[in-house]
Amino acid sequence: MIYLGIDWAEHHHDACVMDEAGAVIAKGRVPEGVDGVAKLHELVSSFAEEPAEVIVGIETDRGLLVEALVTTGYRVYAINPMAASRYRGSSPRRRSQVRPQRRDGARRPGAHRPPQAP
């Protein structure tokens, strides 16, 4: 079993392969598109014989890269970037610094204010 973490971006993706103990065994940057998918498969195939041995964490749940990973047979999990940042050693955020959003991306009015007493 290996773990593949992908930091998704518009023009390239940073990948990190870890073994079952959590040790980093490979890192790389791949371009967006078909060439990047091929390079990512090449990186992973050095460490896993079967697609079912690969667990992927990525910051998005759609797009060419995600579709290619799922089609290959990797187990793919979308990770919320805000949740992931809590574990990167970044500075803790106060609740007031993160504004909740609706599913359509619009900010909920008054979501950042505490409820008023009756």
N, C-alpha and C positions, 0 to 999 in steps of 0.2 A: 504494500500500500504506500502511495506517495501523495503528498498534498501540493497543490499548485495554487498559489495566490497570484491574482492578476490585478494590478492597479490600472484600471481602464482610463484611457484618455482619447481625445478626438483623433490625434495623428499617430500615436504610438501607444504601446502597452508595456508596462514593466512586469516581468514575471519572476517568481521566486518558487523554486521547487524545494520541498522539505521531505525528509524521511519520516518514519513513524515516531522517532524520538524527538522530532522538531528541529533537527539539525539542517541547516541550509546546505543543499548539495549542488545547486545550480541557480544562476541568476541570468537574466537576459532582458533585452529590450527588443520588441518586435514591432514592425510597422503595422498600421491599420490596413486591412484588406487581405486578399487571398495569400499574398506573399508572407504576411505576418502569421496567418493561420498555419501555413506550411512550416515556418520556422519554429513555431510553438510546438507543433506535433513532433518535429525533429528533436527538440529539447527534451520533451517528455518521454519519447520512445527510448531514450538512453537508460531510463530508470524503471520503466514499467513495460511488461510484456503484453498485458491485456488492458483495454480501456477501462474495465470495471475496477482496476487497481488505482485509478486516479480520481481524487476528490478535489474539486475546483471551488475556490471562493473568489468571486468577482464582484465589482461594485455596480453592476448593472444587470438587468434581467432580460435584455433584448439586444438585437443587432446581429450583424454577420458573425462576429466572434463567438457570441453565446450560442447561436444556432449551430455553428460548426462544432463546438465543444460537445453539445448535447447529441448531435447527429453521430459523432464519433463514438459515443457511449460512455463518456466521462460523466461522473456524478457532479452536477453543477449546482452551486448554491449562490444566490444573489445576497450580497452583504451590504447593508445600509452603510454608506461612507461615514455618516455622523456617528453611528454606533462603533464602527471600526476605529475611528479616531480616538475614542476613549481608551483603547488598548495600545496605542502607538507611543504612549508616554508624552502625549501633547498636554498642554496645560488644561486643567479641568475647566469646564464651562459652567457658568451659572445658568440656572434655569431661564433667567430673563434674557440671556444672550441667544437662545435658540428659540425662534418663533415657529410654532406649529403651522403646518400648511394643510390645506384640504387636498384631496386626491387630484383635483384639477390643477394644482400648483398655486392657487391663489391663497393669500394669507387670510386666516380667519380673523374677522374684526374682533378686537378685544381679547384675543387668545393669550396675549402676553400679560394681561392685567389680572391680578388676583380677584376672586369673586367678592362682591360687595356684601356686607352684612345687611339683612332686611331691616 
